[in-house]
Amino acid sequence: MPQPSFIVPKYLHWRRFDKAYHETTAQQLKAWNVDQISLVAPDKTVKVEGLLTFEECREVAETARIASAIYADQGIEAGIWYCPTFKTGLNPHEPNHPDFATYDFQPITDLNGTVSPHSYCPLDPKFQDYFSRFMAMLAEACKPPYIMLEDDFELSNHPGVTFGCFCPKHLDAFAEQVGQAYTREQLYELFQQKTPEAKSLRAAWAKLACDSLVAMSRKIREAVDAVAPATRIGLCEAGCTDFDGAMTLPVARALAGHTRPMIRGCGSAYSSDDPATLPTNIMHAMLVAQQRDPDVEWIHEVDCYPHTGYYSSGARLSALATNAMMYGADGAFYHALQSLDNPLEDTRYLASLKTNLPKWRVLHEIMRDAKPTGIQVVFSRETHNHRPYCPEKPVPGYALRNSPWARVLGHHGIPFRTTPGSIRCVAGDTIQAMTDHELDELFAGTVLLDGRAAWLAGQRGRLADLGLTATPRTQARSLREELTLPENWGTPPGQLMYFLQAIAAGTEGSNIYSLSLADGTEALTEFRTPTDLHDGVAMAMHHNPRGGRVATLCFDLEDNLSSSIFNHRRAWLLRHLVGRFAPDEVPVMADRDPKIFTLAAIANEGNALIVSLTNLSLDPVESATLTISDAWRGCTYEQLRNDGTWQKLTTPTETQAFESYHTVQPGLELHVAQPVILRLSK
C-alpha cells in the first residue's frame, strides 16, 4: 500500500557543521516518528554572503554526505533541498575580482529595467554550468533519493522583480520566438495596453518564461544523470508559476527525466495564524492536485515560516495537511523545525505531525480512488495575460493564482472542486481567458458569476446568455440589500443584508456593477435606499435559450471581504441555489454555522461520502448541523480518529430541510482549525 510522504526540512548549517548536534537531532526526530527529512543545502545566507566558489560547493556536498549517513543510522531517509535556487548570491561585480570571470552571470531583469542583485537568468550558459555542477556534486556525494529545487526556481518573484526576465538573452530568444525584435522599453509600453497585440505578446512572453526554465532543467538533469541517474529531482512550485507560463509540470518533467516527477505544490501562508485564509491558500494547490497526470507525485507545502508558535499554531499546519489529503495530495513538505541552531525548541509542529500521521495515512488511501465533488470553481492559468502591466502597481503573478469564489464557498460551508461539474462559479478576468467554445459550454449549464465576470461576458457578446447587462457602478445610495425572491423559493429567516459601500466600515466597500435585466430575468435581491426606494438589482437569475441557468451577483468578488458577501442571508440564498440545481454534485453543506470550510468526495464506488469539516471561526461549534442530500438518507455515520480508526456515531435524526435535502446533527464538535473527517456509508 503506497504511503503518503511527509518530509521534514532540516537545515544543514554547513559552515558551522556539528556532527554531535546532528546525531542528537536525529535521535530526537526518530522519537517524534519522523522518517523522512530534507537537508537544506546550502541555505539562503548566500544572498548576503555571496556566491559560493566551487571549492565551497564541494564542502557543502561532503557535509551533506556526512549528515545523510547520521540520519540513515536512525532509519531516517535524507533527501536534499537545494536552497536557494536562482537567488544564488551576490555577484562579485568588480571586474578585477579573482572570481569575476567565472561568476559574471546575467542577472534577472524586470520589465521595468530593475536588475536583481543576486538572482540569475536561466538562459545564461555560465549560470547553467555553475548550477548544474553544484547539483551534480550533491548528487554524487550523497546519492540522495531526491533533490528538491527550492521555489525561487522562477522568474517573476525576485528582489525588485515582479515581471521578469527581460535581460538581453531573453530579448534575443523572444525575437526568435515571435519573429520580431523588441527592446525592453518597447515591451514595457506594449505590455501596458489592452490590445490583441499586447495580449498576444504577454502570452508569448509567458511561454518563453516556461521554455527557458525547461531548458535549464534539462541541463540539470543531464548533469545529475552522469553521476546519480537514480536520484529524482523535484520542484517546489513557485507562487508565480502560472505567471511564468504555467511552468510547474513542464519543468517538473524536464527535471525528472526518466524518473517519476515530483512536485511540492504551493499553498500556505507565512507569519500567519489566520484560519479564515485556508480556502484560498489551497485553491491553486487543489487545482494542480486534482488535474495532475497520474504518474506525478504531488505533495503539499505545509509551511508557516518562521515555524514558531508566535506566528502559527500546530493546528494550522495540521489543517493544511488534512485538507491537502482531501484534495488528493500524496503527502507534504512539513516544516516542523526552526531553521536555527535549536530546531526542536518549539515542538508543536512535530506533535501535530505525530498525532495526525495515522489518520492521514488512512485518508490518503481512501482518496486514491475517491472523486472530489462539489461546485466547480473555474480558474484559468492564462488569466494574467489579459491584465495589462501597471507600472504604479506591478502586482506579482502569484497574486492572481486564486479564484475569490474559493473564499465565498469555503466560508459558507459549500464544498468545491476544480474538476469539471455541471454547476460552476466564475469570477472576474477568468472569463477573458475562456474560448468561445468554452463560453458556449459554460452558459449551457448552471453558472454563478460575479459582477466583473458578467460585465466581461457582456463585452464578448453574451447578453442573451446572461439575461442582463452589467456595467461598472461607482456609487450606490443603499445601506441594505433585500431579498426579492419568486414565490416558490420558500420563506427565508429574514429579508435584509448589510450593504455599507456608501458608509464604509471595517472591510466594507467594494466594486459593484449595475444589472439591467432583460425580460424574463428574475431579481433575487435588490438594493434599497434609507427611504426604502429601489436602487438597483443586486442578484439575478436567468434561464437562457441554451437551457442554461445563470445567476449573477453584482459584486466584484476579488479582495472583497465585506458583509455584503459573508452573512447568514447570503448563506441561505446560496444553499437554495445549490439545492435547486446540484443536489447530486453537492451532497453535503455545513451552511448553518458561519465559516465551516467543507470538502467532499465520493468513494467506495459511490457507496461512501467522505467529508472534511474545518471550523475557521474562533468559536467552537458544540454540535455541527449538516445539510445532506436526500440521496444519502439512512446512512451510517463514522468519524475518523487520529489513531486511524473509524468511530461509529449515533444515527442522527433526519429532518427535511427543503427540496432534495435534509438536516442532521451527527454529534460533531468542531474546534478552530481542527478538521473532522466524516464518512457516510450506504
Backbone hydrogen bonds, N-H to C=O, Kabsch-Sander energy under -0.5 kcal/mol:
donor,donor_aa,acceptor,acceptor_aa,energy
5,S,330,D,-2.7
6,F,4,P,-0.7
7,I,5,S,-0.7
7,I,332,A,-2.7
8,V,6,F,-0.5
8,V,36,Q,-2.2
10,K,38,S,-3.0
12,L,40,V,-1.7
16,R,13,H,-1.0
17,F,14,W,-1.0
22,H,18,D,-1.8
23,E,19,K,-2.2
24,T,20,A,-2.4
25,T,21,Y,-2.4
26,A,22,H,-2.6
27,Q,23,E,-1.8
28,Q,24,T,-2.2
29,L,25,T,-2.8
30,K,26,A,-2.0
31,A,27,Q,-1.6
32,W,28,Q,-1.0
32,W,29,L,-0.6
33,N,30,K,-1.8
34,V,29,L,-2.3
35,D,33,N,-0.5
37,I,77,E,-2.8
38,S,8,V,-1.7
39,L,79,G,-2.7
40,V,10,K,-2.3
41,A,39,L,-0.7
41,A,81,W,-2.0
46,V,43,D,-1.3
47,K,44,K,-1.7
48,V,45,T,-1.7
49,E,45,T,-2.5
50,G,46,V,-2.1
51,L,90,L,-1.8
57,C,53,T,-2.2
58,R,54,F,-2.2
59,E,55,E,-1.6
60,V,56,E,-2.4
61,A,57,C,-2.3
62,E,58,R,-2.3
63,T,59,E,-2.4
64,A,60,V,-2.5
65,R,61,A,-1.9
66,I,62,E,-2.1
67,A,63,T,-2.4
68,S,64,A,-2.5
69,A,65,R,-1.7
70,I,66,I,-1.6
71,Y,67,A,-2.1
72,A,68,S,-2.2
73,D,69,A,-1.7
74,Q,70,I,-0.5
74,Q,71,Y,-1.0
75,G,72,A,-1.9
76,I,71,Y,-2.5
77,E,35,D,-2.3
77,E,75,G,-0.6
79,G,37,I,-2.4
79,G,77,E,-0.6
80,I,146,Y,-1.9
81,W,39,L,-3.0
82,Y,80,I,-0.7
82,Y,148,M,-2.7
83,C,41,A,-0.9
83,C,81,W,-1.0
88,T,86,F,-2.3
89,G,118,H,-1.6
90,L,46,V,-1.0
91,N,117,P,-0.9
93,H,91,N,-1.5
97,H,94,E,-2.2
100,F,97,H,-2.0
103,Y,99,D,-2.4
104,D,100,F,-0.8
105,F,103,Y,-2.2
108,I,119,S,-2.3
110,D,114,T,-3.1
111,L,163,F,-2.4
113,G,110,D,-1.9
116,S,108,I,-2.7
116,S,114,T,-0.5
120,Y,86,F,-1.3
121,C,106,Q,-3.1
124,D,121,C,-1.5
128,Q,124,D,-2.7
129,D,125,P,-2.3
130,Y,126,K,-2.2
131,F,127,F,-2.8
132,S,128,Q,-2.5
133,R,129,D,-2.4
134,F,130,Y,-2.1
135,M,131,F,-2.2
136,A,132,S,-2.4
137,M,133,R,-2.1
138,L,134,F,-2.0
139,A,135,M,-2.5
140,E,136,A,-2.8
141,A,137,M,-2.3
142,C,138,L,-2.3
143,K,139,A,-2.1
147,I,232,R,-2.2
148,M,80,I,-3.2
149,L,234,G,-2.5
150,E,82,Y,-2.3
150,E,148,M,-0.6
153,F,150,E,-1.1
154,E,152,D,-2.1
158,H,161,V,-1.8
161,V,158,H,-3.1
162,T,160,G,-0.5
165,C,109,T,-0.6
166,F,109,T,-2.7
171,L,167,C,-2.5
172,D,168,P,-2.1
173,A,169,K,-2.0
174,F,170,H,-2.6
175,A,171,L,-2.2
176,E,172,D,-1.8
177,Q,173,A,-2.0
178,V,174,F,-2.7
179,G,175,A,-1.5
180,Q,175,A,-0.7
187,L,183,T,-2.1
188,Y,184,R,-2.4
189,E,185,E,-1.5
190,L,186,Q,-2.6
191,F,187,L,-2.9
192,Q,189,E,-1.0
193,Q,190,L,-1.9
199,K,195,T,-2.3
200,S,196,P,-2.5
201,L,197,E,-2.4
202,R,198,A,-2.5
203,A,199,K,-2.2
204,A,200,S,-2.2
205,W,201,L,-2.6
206,A,202,R,-2.1
207,K,203,A,-2.0
208,L,204,A,-2.2
209,A,205,W,-2.7
210,C,206,A,-2.1
211,D,207,K,-2.8
212,S,208,L,-2.8
213,L,209,A,-1.6
214,V,210,C,-2.4
215,A,211,D,-2.4
216,M,212,S,-1.7
217,S,213,L,-2.0
218,R,214,V,-2.1
219,K,215,A,-1.4
220,I,216,M,-2.1
221,R,217,S,-2.6
222,E,218,R,-2.3
223,A,219,K,-2.0
224,V,220,I,-2.4
225,D,221,R,-2.7
226,A,222,E,-1.1
227,V,224,V,-1.4
228,A,224,V,-3.4
231,T,228,A,-1.7
232,R,145,P,-2.1
234,G,147,I,-2.4
234,G,232,R,-0.5
235,L,262,M,-2.3
236,C,149,L,-2.5
237,E,235,L,-0.8
237,E,264,R,-2.9
241,T,238,A,-1.5
244,D,240,C,-2.1
245,G,242,D,-1.2
246,A,241,T,-0.7
246,A,242,D,-0.7
247,M,241,T,-1.7
251,V,247,M,-2.5
252,A,248,T,-2.6
253,R,249,L,-2.5
254,A,250,P,-1.9
255,L,251,V,-2.6
256,A,252,A,-2.0
257,G,253,R,-2.0
259,T,256,A,-2.4
263,I,297,E,-2.7
264,R,235,L,-2.8
265,G,263,I,-0.8
265,G,299,I,-2.5
269,A,303,D,-0.7
271,S,305,Y,-3.5
272,S,269,A,-0.6
277,T,274,D,-1.2
278,L,275,P,-1.8
281,N,277,T,-2.5
282,I,278,L,-1.8
283,M,280,T,-0.6
284,H,280,T,-0.5
286,M,282,I,-2.9
287,L,283,M,-1.8
288,V,284,H,-2.1
289,A,285,A,-2.7
290,Q,286,M,-2.8
291,Q,287,L,-1.1
292,R,288,V,-0.7
296,V,293,D,-1.7
297,E,261,P,-2.7
298,W,296,V,-0.6
299,I,263,I,-2.9
299,I,297,E,-0.5
300,H,331,G,-2.6
301,E,265,G,-0.9
302,V,300,H,-0.9
302,V,333,F,-2.0
303,D,301,E,-0.8
307,H,304,C,-1.5
311,Y,308,T,-2.0
312,S,308,T,-2.2
317,L,313,S,-1.3
318,S,314,G,-2.4
319,A,315,A,-2.3
320,L,316,R,-2.3
321,A,317,L,-2.4
322,T,318,S,-2.6
323,N,319,A,-2.1
324,A,320,L,-1.9
325,M,321,A,-2.1
326,M,322,T,-1.5
327,Y,323,N,-1.6
328,G,325,M,-1.1
329,A,324,A,-2.7
330,D,298,W,-4.0
332,A,5,S,-2.2
333,F,300,H,-2.9
334,Y,7,I,-2.4
334,Y,332,A,-1.0
335,H,302,V,-2.5
335,H,333,F,-0.9
336,A,334,Y,-1.8
338,Q,343,P,-1.4
345,E,342,N,-1.7
347,T,345,E,-0.5
351,A,347,T,-2.5
352,S,348,R,-1.8
353,L,349,Y,-2.0
354,K,350,L,-2.7
355,T,351,A,-2.5
356,N,352,S,-1.7
357,L,353,L,-1.7
359,K,642,N,-0.9
360,W,356,N,-2.6
361,R,357,L,-2.2
362,V,358,P,-1.6
363,L,359,K,-2.6
364,H,360,W,-2.7
365,E,361,R,-1.8
366,I,362,V,-2.1
367,M,363,L,-2.5
368,R,364,H,-0.9
369,D,366,I,-1.1
371,K,602,I,-2.5
373,T,600,A,-2.3
374,G,585,E,-0.8
375,I,415,P,-2.3
376,Q,423,I,-2.4
377,V,375,I,-0.6
377,V,417,R,-2.9
378,V,376,Q,-0.7
378,V,425,C,-2.5
383,T,380,S,-1.2
385,N,382,E,-1.4
386,H,383,T,-1.9
387,R,384,H,-1.8
389,Y,191,F,-3.1
393,K,390,C,-0.9
395,V,393,K,-1.8
397,G,162,T,-0.5
399,A,396,P,-1.8
400,L,397,G,-1.9
401,R,398,Y,-1.2
406,A,403,S,-1.9
407,R,404,P,-0.5
408,V,404,P,-1.7
409,L,405,W,-3.0
410,G,406,A,-2.4
411,H,407,R,-2.4
412,H,408,V,-1.0
413,G,410,G,-0.7
414,I,409,L,-2.3
417,R,375,I,-2.5
424,R,446,T,-2.2
425,C,376,Q,-2.6
426,V,448,L,-2.6
430,T,427,A,-1.5
431,I,428,G,-1.6
432,Q,429,D,-0.9
433,A,429,D,-0.9
433,A,430,T,-0.7
434,M,431,I,-1.2
439,L,435,T,-2.2
440,D,436,D,-2.4
441,E,437,H,-2.1
442,L,438,E,-2.5
443,F,439,L,-2.6
444,A,440,D,-0.6
444,A,441,E,-0.6
445,G,442,L,-1.3
446,T,422,S,-1.9
447,V,445,G,-0.5
447,V,549,R,-2.4
448,L,424,R,-2.8
449,L,551,A,-2.8
450,D,426,V,-1.2
451,G,555,F,-2.7
454,A,450,D,-2.1
455,W,451,G,-2.4
456,L,452,R,-2.5
457,A,453,A,-2.4
458,G,454,A,-2.2
459,Q,455,W,-1.7
460,R,456,L,-0.8
460,R,457,A,-0.5
461,G,458,G,-1.8
462,R,457,A,-1.6
466,L,462,R,-1.9
467,G,463,L,-2.8
468,L,463,L,-0.7
469,T,516,S,-2.1
471,T,514,S,-1.8
473,R,512,I,-2.2
479,L,528,R,-1.3
480,R,528,R,-0.9
481,E,497,M,-2.5
482,E,526,E,-3.2
483,L,495,Q,-2.6
484,T,524,L,-2.6
489,W,486,P,-1.6
490,G,487,E,-1.1
497,M,481,E,-2.5
499,F,479,L,-1.3
502,A,478,S,-0.6
508,E,505,A,-2.3
512,I,473,R,-0.8
513,Y,554,C,-1.2
514,S,471,T,-3.1
516,S,469,T,-2.7
516,S,514,S,-0.6
517,L,515,L,-0.7
518,A,467,G,-2.6
521,T,518,A,-1.9
522,E,541,M,-2.7
524,L,539,M,-3.2
525,T,539,M,-1.8
526,E,482,E,-2.4
527,F,536,G,-3.1
528,R,480,R,-2.1
529,T,533,L,-2.4
532,D,529,T,-2.4
535,D,527,F,-2.4
537,V,515,L,-0.6
538,A,525,T,-1.9
539,M,525,T,-1.5
540,A,552,T,-2.0
541,M,522,E,-2.9
542,H,550,V,-2.0
544,N,542,H,-0.7
544,N,548,G,-2.2
547,G,544,N,-2.1
549,R,445,G,-2.0
550,V,542,H,-2.8
551,A,447,V,-2.8
551,A,549,R,-0.5
552,T,540,A,-2.4
553,L,449,L,-2.7
554,C,538,A,-2.9
556,D,511,N,-2.6
557,L,555,F,-0.7
560,N,557,L,-2.0
561,L,559,D,-0.8
565,I,562,S,-1.6
566,F,562,S,-1.8
567,N,565,I,-0.9
571,A,567,N,-1.8
572,W,568,H,-2.1
573,L,569,R,-2.4
574,L,570,R,-2.8
575,R,571,A,-2.5
576,H,572,W,-2.0
577,L,573,L,-2.1
578,V,574,L,-2.7
579,G,575,R,-2.6
580,R,576,H,-1.8
581,F,577,L,-1.6
582,A,578,V,-3.1
586,V,582,A,-2.1
589,M,627,T,-2.1
590,A,413,G,-2.5
592,R,625,T,-0.6
595,K,411,H,-2.2
596,I,593,D,-0.6
597,F,595,K,-0.8
597,F,614,T,-2.2
599,L,612,S,-1.8
600,A,373,T,-0.6
601,A,610,I,-2.1
602,I,371,K,-2.9
603,A,601,A,-0.5
603,A,608,A,-2.9
606,G,603,A,-0.6
607,N,603,A,-0.6
607,N,604,N,-1.6
608,A,603,A,-2.0
609,L,680,L,-2.6
610,I,601,A,-3.0
610,I,608,A,-0.5
611,V,678,L,-2.7
612,S,599,L,-2.4
613,L,676,V,-2.3
614,T,597,F,-2.6
615,N,613,L,-0.5
615,N,671,H,-0.6
616,L,595,K,-3.2
616,L,614,T,-0.6
621,V,670,L,-2.8
622,E,620,P,-0.6
624,A,668,L,-2.5
626,L,624,A,-0.5
626,L,664,V,-2.7
627,T,589,M,-3.3
628,I,626,L,-0.6
628,I,662,H,-3.3
629,S,587,P,-3.0
630,D,660,S,-2.8
632,W,629,S,-2.3
633,R,630,D,-1.7
635,C,632,W,-1.1
636,T,681,S,-2.1
638,E,679,R,-2.0
639,Q,647,Q,-2.6
640,L,677,I,-2.4
641,R,639,Q,-0.6
641,R,645,T,-3.2
644,G,641,R,-1.9
647,Q,639,Q,-2.9
648,K,646,W,-0.6
649,L,637,Y,-3.1
655,T,653,T,-0.6
655,T,663,T,-2.4
657,A,661,Y,-2.1
658,F,661,Y,-1.3
661,Y,658,F,-2.5
662,H,628,I,-2.7
663,T,655,T,-3.3
664,V,626,L,-2.2
669,E,667,G,-0.5
670,L,621,V,-2.6
670,L,668,L,-0.5
671,H,669,E,-0.5
673,A,615,N,-3.1
674,Q,671,H,-1.8
676,V,613,L,-2.3
678,L,611,V,-3.1
678,L,676,V,-0.5
679,R,638,E,-2.9
680,L,609,L,-2.5
681,S,636,T,-1.9
682,K,607,N,-2.5
